[in-house]
Amino acid sequence: MTEAEWWAATGPYEWPHHLFNWLFYVAGASDRKSRLSCVACCRFVEPFSGGAPFPSLLRMIEAFADGKEDEDRVSRAIDSVRPSQNDQYQALVHTDGHPTLTEEVEDHARSAILEAGCRYFDREWHQSRKKHPYSCYVADHIRYAAAAALGQRDVADRTIIHVLHDIFGPLPFRDVPIAPAWLTSDVLALARGIYEEKAFDRMPILADALQDAGCDNEEVLNHCRAAGWEHVRGCWVIDLLLGKPWREGDATPS
C-alpha cells in the first residue's frame, strides 16, 4: 500500500477490513494503537449494545490498551459475558422467523466490543492459526451493526477510516520528526491533559503552543487545527509528543 492509497481510502466494501489487516501484518502496528483504534470504532456502535455491561467493558478495554488494566482481568470480564452472548446468538439464528432489527444490531455491537478485548497474539501466531487479526472482526461487526441500524454501511466505513487516519496518520509510511525544542513544559502539559481528559477541543491551543516553541511542521500544525476533525485517544500527533511508539517492538523514547 502506498501513502496515497492510505489517504484516499473512502469506504469501498473491502477497505476497513483491508486496512486493519495491512496495519497488523505488514506495517507492524502496535497492539496499543490497534486496540485503541478498535475502542474508538466501537464507540460508534456502543449505544446499540443494550447497555450494561458493555459500556463499562469498553472502558476497561481502553484502559488495558493504555497499560492501566490487567490483561487477565479483562479476559475474565469478557469470559464472564461471552457465554450469555453466545446463547443469545444461538437463540437468534435458531429462532422461528427472523431476528428483530434491534436484536441483530445488539448482537453485532456486543460482538464488536468483545472482539476488541481479545487477548493479543503476535503475527507468527496468527499466520499459523487465523486468517485475520481481532481488529478485522471488530470492523466487520461494526459495519454489520451500522448497516442494520442505519441502513448505510458506508457510514461505518468512513468512521473506521477516519479513526485509523487520526491514530496512525502518515507514520506507517514515514517518520515525522519532533524537535526536542518543541517539547516545552507548556506543550507537554497540554498534550498530557488532552490525552488523559480526551479534551480534543484544546488541539488548536496545542498548535499555538507548538508554534510558539518553534514548530514549523505544517503537517503537525494542520492536524491540530483541522476544522471539524474528530480526534480520538491515540491521535498520532499527541502520541508523538508524548513519546508513544506506533509500531510493535519500538522502544518508548526516554
N, C-alpha and C positions, 0 to 999 in steps of 0.2 A: 504494500500500500504506500502511496506517495502522500506527502503532506497536503497537496492539492485535493486528492481524493478524500482525505480525512475531513477537511473543512467543507467540502462540497456535499457531504452526505446529507440528504434531505428527507429520507424516510421511505425508500422503497422497501418491499417486504423483507428482504434479507439483511438490511443494513444494521439494525441494532444488535441482532444476534451475531452478525459477522464482525462488528466492531469489538464486542466483548471477547469473542474468540481470538481475534487478532491481538488484542491487548494482552491476553493471557499467554498464548502460545508463541507469539513472535516478538512482541515488544517487551515481554517480561515484566509487566506491571506488578507492583507490589500488592500483596493481599490487602493491605490497609486501603490503598487507593481503590482497588476493585470493590471492596466491601462497602466503603463509603459511597461509591457510585451506586451500588445496589440499594443501599438505605435511602439515598436521595430519590432514586427512581420509585422505590416502594411507597414513599410518602404521597406519590401521585394517586395511588390506589388504596392506601391505608384507610381512608374514610369509608370505603366499601367493605372493609373486613368484618364488620358486625360488632366491633368493639372489643372489650376485654377477651383474652389477654394480649391481643395483637399490637395495640399501640405501645404498651409498656415493653413488650418483647422487642419491638423495633428499636426502642430507645436503648435497650440492653445490648442489642447487636451493634448499634452505633458506638456505644461505649467500648465494646470488645474490639471493634476496628481501631479505636484510638488507644488501645492498650490499657484501658481503665476498667476492664471487666475480664474475669477469668474465663477461658475458653470452655473448661469443663462445666462451669456453672451455666453458661449459655447453652451448651449442649444438653444439659439436664433439663433446662427450661423448655427447650424445643422438643426433647423426647417426651416431656410430660403432656405436650399439646398434640403431637403428631398422631397418636392413636385415635383420638376423637376426630381429628381432621380426616384421617383415613376412613373412619367409619362413616363420616358424613359424605365423603366422596363415593364410597361404595353404595350408600343409600341413593345418591344422585344417579349413578349410572344404572342401577338396577330397579329404579322406581318405575311404576307403570306411567306411561305417558312421558312427558319431558320435564326436566328441572325448570323451576321458575327462573326468570331473569335474575332476581335477587340471589337465589341460591347459586347460580352459575358464576355471577360476579364475585360473591363472597368466597367461593371455593378458590378461584384464581388469585384473588387478593391475598388470602391467607397463605396459599401455597407459595406465592412470591416472597412473603416475609419469612416463612420457614426456610426456604432455599437460601435467602440472604444470610441466614445464621449458620449455614452448614460449616462443618469443620473444614479447615484449609488443607488441601492436598496439593503437592507440587506438580509441576508439569510431567515429571517422569511417571508419577503415579497415575495421572490422568491418561497419558499416552498408552498405558498398558491396560486400563480398565474402563475409561469413559471417553465418549466422543467429544463432549464439551465440558467446560468448567461450570461451576454452580451459577456464575453470573449470567450465562446464556439462558439457563432455565428461569432465572428471575425475570429476565427481559421477556421471555415468552409468556409467562403467566401475567405479567403486567399488560402486555399487548392484548391478550385474550380478555382480560378483565375490562380494559378500556373499550375494546370492540363491543363487548356485551353491554356495558353500562352506557356508553356514549354513541355506539354505532359508528365510531370513527377510530380505527386502529392507528391511522397516521398521526393522530394527536399524541398517542403514547410514543410513537416513533420519534416525533420531534422532541418530546420531553426527554427521552432517553439520550438522544444525540446531544441535546443541549447540556445535559448533566455531564456527559463524557467530555465535551469540549471545555466545560468550565473546570473540571477536575484535572484533566491532562494537558489541555492547551496544546502548545507545539512541542512539548517535552519528548514525546516518543520519537521525534524526528531530529531534534537539535537541542543543544543546551542554550539556556537563556542566562547569561552571567549576571550575578548580583554583586555589585561592587561593595566591599566591606564598608566604605564610607557612607553608603546609603542606609546602613543599619544603625541609625541613631536611636537614642532612647525613645524618642517620640514615635518613630516608625515602628519599632519593636513593640512598644506598648499598644499602639493602635492595632497592629497585626494580631497580637495575642488576644486583645479584647474582642476583635471581630470574630476570631476563631472560636473562642470559648463561649461567647454570648450569641453567636450567629448574628451579629449586628452588621449585616452586609450593607445596610444603608450608610455605613461610615466609609465605604470603599472610596468615594470621591475625596473624602478628607485624607485618607491614606495616600491617595495620589498626590495631593498637595504637599503632604509631609515628605514624600519621596522626592518630589521636585525641589523642595527646599533643601534637601540633603544632597542635591546634585544629580539625581536620576534623570537621565536623558533618553531612556529606552522607551520609545513611543508605544511599543507593543505592551509593555507592562502598564504604562500610564493609561493607555486607551482601555485596557481590560478593566482597570479600576473605575474608569469614568463612563463606561458604556451605558448609555441610556436604555432603560428597560430590561437590562440584563439581570437575570435572577441567579445569584451566586449560591453555592452550597458549601457545606463543610468539606474541605479537601481542595478547594479552589487553588489552581496551580500557582497563582501569584502569592497568595498567603502562605502556601506550603514552602515556596522558595524562600520567602523572607524568614520563615521560622526554621529553615533547615531540615524540612521533612522530605526524604527521598521519594521519588515516584517509582523507581524500578526495584524489583526484588534483588536483595543482596547488596544494594548500595548502602554505604555507611552514612549515618546521620552526621553531618558536619558538627564539629565541636564549637 
